[in-house]
Amino acid sequence: MQNRQLGPFTVTAIGLGCMNLSHAYGTPPSAEQGEKVLRAALDAGVTLFDTAALYGFGSNETLVGRVLKPHRHEITLCSKGGMAGVTGDDGVTRRVIDGRPEAIRRNCEDSLRRLQTDVIDLYYLHRWDKAVPIEESVGALSRLVEQGKVRTIGLSEVSAATLRRAHAVHPITAVQTEYSLWTRNPEIAVLAACRELGITFVAFSPVARGFLCDAVPDVAAFDAKDIRKSMPRFSPENHARNLQLLPAYKALAREAGCTPAQLALAWLLHQGSDILPIPGTTSVEHLLEDLAAADVKLSAGLLARVGELVNEKTVAGNRYSEQSNREVDTEVF
């Protein structure tokens, strides 16, 4: 697979987002299945792996750390703090956004232990805690760099203005935000700011949370743990409208000689050499399908038609609920 730059690291053009193996889309697969996917990614030459303290409330980092430890010097390992599971007095573990320096330091120490490594290559602030100035949180991240616990730092789901404030404190290596044909928010200002400042853009959910795939998610079958249940685009009414885009979209994929998921990933890769998609999957078959998208070449005309078909104006529903929108710091259309 072709390589791209992620700050000082040379990585495969498509990385692996590990969240799906422990978190988010319903009951996660077994640890054995998760290990199969990770080992298949290694065998396929993937060198970029992305996890977070939040995923599975630490279980994802534990899985990733155990499987990848023997290959640690061959890969670029990324994780995130500032949003993690916190167990309350009632014994229930809940997701908490906490950007205070002491919380970030504690999250990082926990991640290092679970990942079984002395240093994390790229450590993101998972969410900006708006009760804490971004300068304080980034200052805490910079001290982790000084201490040798983190090599570089990144931000997730931030606006261009917040990115500039953070970059003034310590160089930001990457910004990670949802970006796909159906989520174009980064195109408002963040992509331009990244390019001005020399920052790589890492795109999560690049196949639209499974929507731009052969097997379209069945919203009626989502279980209680599937985060898509609260996402407006997957409400019955909006989902029905969005399904109307798929026949023409799949026809374009056939014209390109690839699968729908590969078309979504290839479209992203064609947006610039500074963009790194990190699709996630629980299937080895789908993993290999995703990675093959790096070899798909799209003409300018087909790129334009795909972008005109699926975009923020043609997709029904916001990407997040009102509550989730309040927790992110990104420009909205």
C-alpha positions as CSV (number, residue, x, y, z in Angstrom):
1,M,0.0,0.0,0.0
2,Q,1.1,3.6,-0.6
3,N,2.3,5.6,2.3
4,R,1.6,9.1,3.6
5,Q,3.1,11.3,6.2
6,L,1.6,11.8,9.7
7,G,3.9,14.4,11.2
8,P,7.3,12.7,11.6
9,F,5.8,9.2,10.9
10,T,5.5,7.5,7.6
11,V,2.3,5.4,7.7
12,T,0.1,3.5,5.3
13,A,-2.4,5.7,3.5
14,I,-5.3,3.8,5.2
15,G,-5.0,3.0,8.9
16,L,-7.2,1.0,11.2
17,G,-9.7,2.6,13.6
18,C,-9.9,0.0,16.4
19,M,-13.0,1.4,18.1
20,N,-15.4,-1.1,16.5
21,L,-13.6,-4.0,18.1
22,S,-14.8,-3.0,21.6
23,H,-17.3,-0.1,21.4
24,A,-20.1,1.8,19.8
25,Y,-21.9,-0.3,17.2
26,G,-23.8,-2.7,19.4
27,T,-22.4,-5.8,21.2
28,P,-18.7,-5.9,20.3
29,P,-17.1,-9.0,18.8
30,S,-15.2,-11.5,20.9
31,A,-11.6,-10.7,21.9
32,E,-10.6,-13.6,19.6
33,Q,-12.3,-12.0,16.6
34,G,-10.8,-8.6,17.5
35,E,-7.4,-10.2,17.5
36,K,-8.0,-11.8,14.1
37,V,-8.8,-8.4,12.6
38,L,-5.7,-6.8,14.2
39,R,-3.4,-9.6,13.0
40,A,-4.9,-9.5,9.5
41,A,-4.2,-5.7,9.4
42,L,-0.6,-6.4,10.4
43,D,-0.3,-9.1,7.8
44,A,-1.7,-6.7,5.2
45,G,1.0,-4.2,6.1
46,V,-1.0,-1.6,8.0
47,T,1.2,0.6,10.1
48,L,-1.3,3.1,11.6
49,F,-3.5,1.9,14.5
50,D,-5.9,4.2,16.3
51,T,-7.5,3.6,19.7
52,A,-8.7,5.6,22.8
53,A,-9.1,5.3,26.5
54,L,-12.9,5.6,26.0
55,Y,-13.3,2.6,23.7
56,G,-14.7,-0.2,25.8
57,F,-13.7,1.8,28.8
58,G,-10.1,0.7,28.4
59,S,-10.7,-2.8,27.0
60,N,-9.8,-1.7,23.4
61,E,-6.4,-0.4,24.5
62,T,-5.9,-3.7,26.4
63,L,-6.7,-5.7,23.3
64,V,-4.6,-3.5,21.0
65,G,-1.7,-3.5,23.4
66,R,-1.6,-7.2,23.8
67,V,-1.8,-8.0,20.1
68,L,0.5,-5.2,18.8
69,K,3.2,-5.3,21.5
70,P,5.5,-7.7,19.5
71,H,5.2,-5.3,16.5
72,R,5.5,-2.0,18.4
73,H,8.5,-0.7,16.6
74,E,7.0,-1.4,13.2
75,I,3.8,0.6,13.7
76,T,2.5,4.1,14.6
77,L,0.3,3.8,17.7
78,C,-2.3,6.5,18.4
79,S,-4.6,6.9,21.4
80,K,-6.7,9.6,23.0
81,G,-7.4,11.0,26.5
82,G,-9.5,13.7,28.0
83,M,-12.6,11.5,27.6
84,A,-12.8,8.2,29.4
85,G,-14.9,6.0,31.5
86,V,-15.2,7.0,35.1
87,T,-16.8,4.8,37.8
88,G,-19.1,6.6,40.1
89,D,-20.0,5.8,43.8
90,D,-22.9,3.8,42.4
91,G,-20.5,1.4,40.7
92,V,-21.6,2.5,37.2
93,T,-18.9,3.5,34.7
94,R,-19.9,6.5,32.6
95,R,-18.3,8.5,29.8
96,V,-16.8,11.7,31.2
97,I,-15.1,14.6,29.3
98,D,-12.4,16.0,31.5
99,G,-9.6,18.2,30.0
100,R,-8.0,19.2,33.3
101,P,-4.2,18.6,33.3
102,E,-4.4,16.1,36.1
103,A,-7.1,14.1,34.2
104,I,-5.1,14.1,31.0
105,R,-2.0,12.9,32.8
106,R,-4.0,10.1,34.5
107,N,-5.6,9.1,31.2
108,C,-2.1,8.9,29.6
109,E,-0.6,6.8,32.4
110,D,-3.5,4.4,32.2
111,S,-3.2,4.2,28.4
112,L,0.5,3.5,28.6
113,R,-0.1,0.6,31.0
114,R,-2.9,-0.9,28.9
115,L,-1.1,-0.5,25.7
116,Q,2.1,-2.1,27.2
117,T,4.3,0.6,25.8
118,D,6.7,3.2,27.1
119,V,5.5,5.9,24.7
120,I,2.5,6.7,22.5
121,D,3.4,8.0,19.0
122,L,0.4,10.3,18.7
123,Y,-1.8,11.2,21.6
124,Y,-5.0,13.2,21.0
125,L,-7.2,15.3,23.2
126,H,-10.4,13.3,22.4
127,R,-12.7,16.1,23.1
128,W,-12.1,19.7,24.2
129,D,-13.5,20.2,27.6
130,K,-15.1,23.6,27.2
131,A,-14.8,24.2,31.0
132,V,-11.0,24.2,30.6
133,P,-9.1,26.6,28.3
134,I,-7.7,24.7,25.4
135,E,-4.3,26.2,26.3
136,E,-4.3,24.4,29.6
137,S,-5.2,21.0,28.1
138,V,-2.6,21.4,25.3
139,G,-0.1,22.5,27.9
140,A,-0.7,19.2,29.8
141,L,-0.2,17.3,26.5
142,S,3.1,19.2,25.8
143,R,4.4,18.2,29.2
144,L,3.7,14.5,28.3
145,V,5.9,15.1,25.3
146,E,8.7,16.6,27.4
147,Q,8.5,13.6,29.7
148,G,8.9,11.2,26.8
149,K,5.5,9.6,27.3
150,V,4.1,10.9,24.1
151,R,5.9,11.7,20.9
152,T,3.4,14.0,19.2
153,I,0.0,15.4,20.0
154,G,-3.3,15.8,18.2
155,L,-6.8,17.2,18.7
156,S,-10.2,15.6,17.8
157,E,-13.4,17.4,16.8
158,V,-12.2,21.0,17.1
159,S,-12.9,24.1,15.1
160,A,-10.3,26.0,13.1
161,A,-10.2,28.8,15.8
162,T,-9.5,26.3,18.6
163,L,-6.9,24.6,16.5
164,R,-5.0,27.8,16.0
165,R,-5.1,28.6,19.8
166,A,-3.8,25.1,20.5
167,H,-1.1,25.2,17.9
168,A,0.2,28.4,19.4
169,V,0.9,26.5,22.6
170,H,2.5,23.3,21.1
171,P,2.8,22.1,17.5
172,I,-0.2,19.9,16.6
173,T,0.6,17.0,14.5
174,A,-2.9,15.9,13.5
175,V,-6.6,16.7,13.8
176,Q,-9.0,13.8,13.8
177,T,-12.6,14.5,12.9
178,E,-15.4,12.7,11.1
179,Y,-15.0,13.2,7.3
180,S,-16.7,11.4,4.5
181,L,-18.9,12.0,1.5
182,W,-21.9,12.6,3.8
183,T,-20.0,14.6,6.5
184,R,-18.3,17.6,5.0
185,N,-17.9,19.8,8.1
186,P,-14.1,19.8,7.8
187,E,-14.4,21.5,4.5
188,I,-15.8,24.7,6.1
189,A,-12.5,25.8,7.7
190,V,-10.6,23.0,9.5
191,L,-9.0,21.5,6.4
192,A,-7.7,24.8,5.3
193,A,-6.3,25.6,8.7
194,C,-4.6,22.2,8.8
195,R,-3.0,22.9,5.5
196,E,-1.9,26.3,6.5
197,L,-0.3,25.0,9.6
198,G,1.2,21.8,8.1
199,I,-1.1,19.5,10.1
200,T,-2.3,16.1,8.9
201,F,-6.1,15.4,8.8
202,V,-7.2,12.0,10.1
203,A,-10.7,11.1,8.9
204,F,-12.8,8.8,11.1
205,S,-16.1,7.2,10.0
206,P,-15.0,7.5,6.4
207,V,-17.6,5.1,5.1
208,A,-20.4,7.0,6.8
209,R,-20.8,4.6,9.8
210,G,-21.5,1.7,7.4
211,F,-24.0,3.5,5.3
212,L,-21.8,3.7,2.2
213,C,-21.2,-0.1,2.1
214,D,-22.7,-3.0,0.3
215,A,-24.5,-4.2,3.4
216,V,-26.5,-1.1,4.5
217,P,-27.2,-1.0,8.3
218,D,-30.7,-2.1,9.3
219,V,-31.8,0.6,11.6
220,A,-34.6,-1.7,13.0
221,A,-32.0,-4.2,14.1
222,F,-29.8,-1.7,16.1
223,D,-29.5,-2.8,19.7
224,A,-29.5,-0.6,22.7
225,K,-25.7,-0.2,22.7
226,D,-25.5,1.0,19.1
227,I,-24.6,4.8,19.1
228,R,-26.3,5.2,15.7
229,K,-29.7,4.9,17.5
230,S,-29.3,8.5,18.7
231,M,-27.9,9.8,15.4
232,P,-30.5,11.8,13.4
233,R,-29.4,10.4,10.0
234,F,-30.4,6.9,11.1
235,S,-33.9,7.9,12.4
236,P,-36.5,5.9,10.4
237,E,-37.6,9.0,8.4
238,N,-34.2,10.3,7.5
239,H,-32.8,6.9,6.9
240,A,-35.5,6.2,4.4
241,R,-34.7,9.4,2.5
242,N,-31.0,8.7,2.6
243,L,-31.5,5.2,1.2
244,Q,-32.8,6.9,-2.0
245,L,-29.2,8.0,-2.7
246,L,-27.8,4.5,-2.8
247,P,-28.9,3.1,-6.2
248,A,-27.1,6.0,-8.0
249,Y,-24.1,5.8,-5.6
250,K,-23.7,2.0,-6.2
251,A,-23.9,2.6,-9.9
252,L,-21.0,5.0,-9.7
253,A,-19.0,2.4,-7.7
254,R,-19.6,-0.1,-10.5
255,E,-18.5,2.4,-13.0
256,A,-15.3,2.9,-11.0
257,G,-14.8,-0.8,-10.8
258,C,-14.9,-1.0,-7.0
259,T,-17.2,-1.6,-4.1
260,P,-19.3,1.2,-2.4
261,A,-17.0,1.3,0.6
262,Q,-13.9,1.5,-1.6
263,L,-15.5,4.4,-3.5
264,A,-16.0,6.3,-0.3
265,L,-12.4,5.7,0.8
266,A,-11.0,6.5,-2.6
267,W,-12.9,9.7,-2.7
268,L,-11.3,10.8,0.6
269,L,-7.8,9.8,-0.5
270,H,-8.3,11.9,-3.6
271,Q,-9.1,15.0,-1.6
272,G,-5.4,15.4,-0.7
273,S,-2.3,13.6,0.3
274,D,-2.6,15.1,3.8
275,I,-5.7,13.1,4.5
276,L,-5.6,9.7,6.3
277,P,-8.8,7.6,6.5
278,I,-9.0,5.2,9.5
279,P,-12.0,2.9,8.7
280,G,-13.0,0.4,11.4
281,T,-14.5,-3.0,11.0
282,T,-15.0,-6.3,12.9
283,S,-14.6,-8.4,9.7
284,V,-11.3,-9.5,8.1
285,E,-13.1,-9.6,4.8
286,H,-14.2,-6.0,5.1
287,L,-10.8,-4.9,6.3
288,L,-9.1,-6.3,3.2
289,E,-11.8,-4.6,1.1
290,D,-11.1,-1.3,2.7
291,L,-7.4,-1.5,2.3
292,A,-7.7,-2.2,-1.4
293,A,-9.3,1.2,-1.8
294,A,-5.8,2.7,-1.8
295,D,-5.4,1.3,-5.3
296,V,-8.6,2.7,-6.7
297,K,-8.1,5.6,-9.2
298,L,-10.9,8.0,-9.9
299,S,-11.2,10.4,-12.8
300,A,-11.9,14.0,-12.1
301,G,-15.3,13.6,-13.6
302,L,-16.3,10.7,-11.5
303,L,-15.0,12.4,-8.4
304,A,-17.2,15.4,-9.1
305,R,-20.3,13.2,-9.7
306,V,-19.8,11.3,-6.5
307,G,-19.4,14.5,-4.5
308,E,-22.5,16.1,-6.1
309,L,-24.6,13.0,-5.3
310,V,-23.7,12.6,-1.6
311,N,-23.0,15.7,0.4
312,E,-24.2,17.8,3.2
313,K,-27.1,19.2,1.1
314,T,-28.4,15.8,-0.2
315,V,-28.1,13.9,3.1
316,A,-31.1,14.1,5.5
317,G,-30.4,14.7,9.2
318,N,-27.6,16.0,11.3
319,R,-24.6,13.8,12.1
320,Y,-25.1,14.1,15.9
321,S,-27.9,14.6,18.3
322,E,-28.3,18.0,20.0
323,Q,-26.5,16.7,23.1
324,S,-23.6,15.3,21.1
325,N,-23.3,18.5,19.1
326,R,-22.9,20.5,22.3
327,E,-19.9,18.3,23.2
328,V,-17.9,18.9,20.0
329,D,-16.3,22.1,18.7
330,T,-16.6,22.0,15.0
331,E,-18.1,24.3,12.4
332,V,-21.5,23.3,11.2
333,F,-23.3,24.0,7.9
